[in-house]
Amino acid sequence: MKLFALAFSCLLLFAVSASANDTRTFNAMVALANRGDSEAQYHVGMMYNNGIGTQQDRSRAFEWFQKSAAANDPLGAYKLGCYYDGQGAGIITTDADQALKYKLVAANAGYARAQHDVALTYDRRGNPEEALKWWKLAGDQGLPEALFSLSRAYSAGKGTPRDLSLSYAYFKLSKVAPAKNVNEMASMLSKPELEKAEKLAAAWKPRPTALTLKAFAGITAAEDHLKAARNQVF
């Protein structure tokens, strides 16, 4: 019984410590953001957006994303674009042109998810060549959704000549479908097409940018930014 009580108290202590640590991170990030640090402004926005270290408040998140984007932070611009793209329902009117404008900032800076979103927008607007360009950039970084979209584009010959070898290679690399679907698609290729595709898939390696890795790191990236800022001070 005592052992159970001790274990339970340790779990409570861990939970409180994690929450307290998030609060300390949030407070430190706000202080840094208030000094004009654009990346810190983005992180504060994300913490408000997700309710980390503070109460979730999407209105406050939007305000911080605005500040971050105005100070030329690409991830802040991306999230501002997301809010204009529908995430800010009830806070800001949806505006597809504004969404594209801000997402393009992040896409040009190398953020894979922004590149994929931009590709989707161009595809919906009937510009498959521009969509393919951005899907290639996001796919090169290993984003599964972009790889799958590339597979569909090459299968349909949309924005590019039809190429079943590339279509199969990207489909296999995306890993979004069960193995049986991959095998079914392979059976539709000629032997030379399949050999070419397997060679392409075997040689392929994802090359995510530093910005993409930072975005995917989430709160860890925020903590790393705080450490870097403290080291600069000292």
C-alpha positions in Angstrom: 0.0 0.0 0.0 2.8 2.4 0.9 4.6 1.5 -2.3 1.4 2.3 -4.3 1.0 5.6 -2.4 4.6 6.5 -3.1 4.3 5.7 -6.8 1.1 7.8 -7.0 2.7 10.8 -5.3 5.6 10.6 -7.7 3.1 10.7 -10.6 1.5 13.8 -9.1 4.9 15.4 -8.6 5.8 14.7 -12.2 2.6 16.2 -13.5 2.9 19.3 -11.4 6.6 19.7 -12.4 5.8 19.4 -16.1 3.0 22.0 -15.8 5.2 24.3 -13.7 8.0 24.0 -16.3 5.6 24.9 -19.1 4.5 27.9 -17.2 8.1 29.0 -16.6 8.8 28.5 -20.3 5.7 30.5 -21.2 6.6 33.4 -18.9 10.2 33.5 -20.1 9.1 33.4 -23.7 6.7 36.3 -23.2 9.5 38.4 -21.7 11.7 37.6 -24.7 8.8 38.3 -27.1 8.1 41.7 -25.5 11.7 42.6 -26.3 11.0 42.2 -30.0 12.3 38.7 -30.6 10.2 37.5 -33.6 10.8 33.8 -33.0 9.8 34.2 -29.4 6.6 35.9 -30.6 5.8 32.9 -32.7 6.4 30.5 -29.8 4.2 32.6 -27.5 1.5 32.5 -30.2 1.8 28.7 -30.4 1.6 28.3 -26.6 -1.6 30.4 -26.6 -2.8 28.4 -29.6 -2.3 25.0 -27.9 -2.8 26.0 -24.2 0.8 25.2 -23.2 1.9 27.0 -20.0 -1.2 29.2 -20.1 -4.9 29.0 -20.9 -5.7 28.5 -24.5 -6.6 31.8 -26.1 -6.7 31.8 -29.9 -7.4 35.6 -30.0 -4.2 36.2 -28.1 -2.4 33.7 -30.3 -3.6 35.5 -33.4 -2.2 38.8 -32.1 1.2 37.3 -31.4 1.3 35.6 -34.9 0.6 39.1 -36.3 3.5 40.5 -34.4 5.8 37.7 -35.4 4.9 37.9 -39.1 5.3 41.6 -39.1 8.9 41.0 -37.8 9.6 38.6 -40.6 9.5 35.3 -38.8 8.5 32.6 -41.3 6.8 30.3 -38.9 4.8 33.2 -37.4 3.8 34.1 -41.0 2.7 30.5 -41.6 0.5 30.4 -38.6 -1.0 33.7 -39.5 -1.8 32.2 -42.9 -3.4 29.3 -41.2 -5.7 31.6 -39.2 -6.7 33.3 -42.5 -7.3 29.9 -44.0 -9.9 28.9 -41.5 -8.2 28.2 -38.2 -9.2 31.7 -37.0 -12.9 31.1 -37.4 -14.7 33.5 -35.0 -11.5 35.6 -34.7 -10.7 36.7 -38.2 -12.6 36.5 -41.5 -11.3 33.8 -43.8 -9.3 35.2 -46.6 -7.7 32.9 -49.1 -5.5 35.5 -50.7 -4.1 36.6 -47.3 -3.6 32.9 -46.3 -1.6 32.3 -49.5 0.4 35.5 -49.0 1.6 34.5 -45.5 2.1 30.9 -46.3 4.2 31.8 -49.2 6.6 33.6 -46.8 7.1 30.3 -44.9 7.2 28.2 -48.1 9.9 30.3 -49.6 11.9 30.1 -46.4 11.8 26.3 -46.6 9.0 25.1 -44.4 7.6 21.8 -45.8 4.1 22.1 -44.5 3.8 25.6 -45.9 5.0 24.4 -49.2 2.4 21.6 -49.2 -0.4 24.1 -48.3 0.7 26.5 -51.1 0.7 23.6 -53.6 -2.9 22.7 -52.5 -4.0 26.3 -53.1 -2.4 26.5 -56.5 -4.0 23.1 -57.4 -7.4 24.3 -56.4 -6.9 27.5 -58.5 -6.1 25.5 -61.6 -2.4 25.9 -61.7 -1.0 22.3 -61.6 2.5 23.3 -62.7 2.9 25.7 -59.8 1.4 23.1 -57.5 3.8 20.4 -58.7 6.8 22.7 -58.0 5.8 23.2 -54.4 4.9 19.6 -53.9 8.4 18.6 -55.1 10.0 20.9 -52.6 7.9 19.6 -49.7 8.3 16.0 -51.0 12.1 16.3 -51.1 11.8 17.0 -47.3 9.9 13.8 -46.7 6.4 15.2 -46.0 4.1 12.2 -46.5 1.2 14.3 -47.8 3.4 15.9 -50.4 4.8 12.6 -51.6 1.3 11.2 -52.0 0.2 14.3 -53.9 3.2 13.9 -56.2 2.2 10.3 -56.8 -1.3 11.4 -57.9 0.1 14.2 -60.1 2.4 11.9 -62.0 -0.3 9.2 -62.3 -2.7 11.6 -63.8 -0.2 13.6 -65.8 -1.3 16.7 -64.0 1.1 19.6 -64.5 3.7 17.2 -65.8 4.0 14.3 -68.4 2.5 11.1 -67.0 5.1 8.9 -65.4 4.0 5.7 -63.7 7.4 4.9 -62.4 7.6 8.2 -60.5 4.0 7.8 -59.4 4.7 4.4 -57.9 8.0 5.6 -56.3 6.4 8.5 -54.6 3.4 6.4 -53.6 5.7 3.9 -51.9 7.7 6.6 -50.2 4.7 8.4 -48.8 3.8 5.3 -46.7 0.2 6.6 -46.4 -1.3 3.4 -47.9 -1.3 -0.2 -46.7 1.3 -2.5 -48.2 -1.3 -4.3 -50.3 -2.1 -1.1 -52.1 1.6 -0.6 -52.9 1.8 -4.2 -54.2 -1.3 -3.7 -56.3 0.1 -0.6 -57.9 3.4 -2.4 -58.5 1.6 -5.1 -60.4 0.3 -2.5 -62.8 3.8 -1.5 -64.0 5.9 -3.1 -66.6 9.1 -4.7 -65.5 11.3 -1.8 -66.7 8.9 0.7 -65.1 9.0 -1.2 -61.8 12.8 -1.5 -61.8 13.2 2.2 -62.5 10.7 3.0 -59.7 12.4 0.7 -57.1 15.8 2.2 -58.0 14.4 5.7 -57.5 12.8 4.8 -54.1 15.9 3.0 -52.9 18.2 6.0 -53.6 15.8 8.6 -52.2 16.5 10.3 -48.8 14.5 13.0 -47.1 16.3 16.3 -46.8 14.3 18.4 -44.3 15.4 22.0 -43.8 16.3 23.5 -40.5 13.1 25.5 -40.5 11.0 22.3 -41.0 12.8 20.5 -38.2 12.3 23.5 -35.9 8.6 23.7 -36.7 8.1 19.9 -36.0 10.1 20.1 -32.8 7.3 22.2 -31.1 7.9 23.0 -27.5 11.4 21.6 -27.6 12.3 24.3 -30.2 10.9 26.9 -27.9 13.0 25.7 -25.0 16.1 25.6 -27.2 15.4 29.2 -28.3 15.2 30.4 -24.7 18.6 28.7 -24.0 20.2 30.3 -27.0 18.9 33.7 -25.9 20.2 33.2 -22.4 23.6 32.2 -23.7 23.7 35.4 -25.8 23.0 37.5 -22.7 25.7 35.8 -20.7 
